[in-house]
Amino acid sequence: MSHSILEPGMFVRHPQHPGWGIGQVQSRIGSLVTVNFPDEGKIVINADVVTLEVVYSF
């Protein structure tokens, strides 16, 4: 999946950190995606390195 589909408001999971829970995308500037995870807080992720999993329903 290309990170270009990630938009603010979308819900995602970090595949290497499932314990962080389902996060909400706050912003995306190029490949840098800021996600607010309920159990970890705001994290800036380089989507060229980590492929976030989009959560369509939960």
C-alpha angles and dihedrals in degrees: 000000000000117000088225090085091061112105134171111280096032119124121232144171127219105231094212094046110043090158090070089072128215112331132199121230110241099180144341124209109177106308095340111100123185112209128183109216117193094224099035108029127225114349128180109219128192100225090197086068103032123042105213116213113233114227111211097179137005 
